[in-house]
Amino acid sequence: MRPRTRGGLIKIYFGRLRVKPIVKALSSRITVRTYERAMTYALLREEFPETQTLREYPDKPAIWSAAIEAAGGREAPITYVEFGVYDATGSFRYFLENNTNPSSILIGLDSFHGLPERFGKVGAGYFDLGGVVPKVEDPRATLIEGWFKDTWDELYARIAGRDRLLVHYDADIYSSTLFALARMELLRKPYIALFDEFTGPETLATYNYRQAFGAKLEMMGKITVHGYAEQVLCRIVPHGC
């Protein structure tokens, strides 16, 4: 391999000087949403490459069932928390119906006033139920109304000290997902986690959480949509645990 000459190095240097203004000009013209979307795919490639080779599940019930087994099984006393429970159907109902232990507790959190900010093509307020808390006919279930930052103390009081923790992150937006991840860190114990829309704001939130706290993610499975991991099942291990 031939060493670079001084003239060659000078050309590279000045070439970079010419490129930088172009990159800056282009960057100043793209929208934040476009940047965040591009950042998602870069993070998936560089920071979460294991999502490309994870075990595939055919649909949501299949990955939900795997999550129950990872948390201890259908008959185990699990602690299930869903950030962004919406109308308490879908996943929340599934976990109620597919865990039979009377000592299990299942908690759903939501404002029931919709999203606090824009998410993709939908605006703030989407998923609004008018503040009406859905009724769930199961004594093991509790729905907590309010923004996550205002209801964390109540959630913590209910789940601190309990084992077999399974947390479903379905808050959609970056800020809510990052807040929930950071608060769950306070429990200082490993737990099973489900991400409902990992390819998107949840990717960046998880990356920033891992950066800030030094937590480990042990990837376990996924559902692929359009070539990327949409739902992701993993085990989160806080730093030092």
Secondary structure, 3 states (H helix, E strand, C coil): CCCCCHHHHHHHHHHHHHHHHHHHHHHCCCCHHHHHHHHHHHHHHHCCHHHHCCCECCCHHHHHHHHHHHHCCCCCCCEEEEECCCCCCCHHHHHHHCCCCCCCEEEEEECCECCCCCECCECCCCCECCCCCCCCCCCCEEEEECCHHHHHHHHHHHHCCCCCEEEEECCCCHHHHHHHHHHHHHHCCCEEEEECCHHHHHHHHHHHHHHHHCCEEEEEEEEEECCEEEEEEEEEECCCC
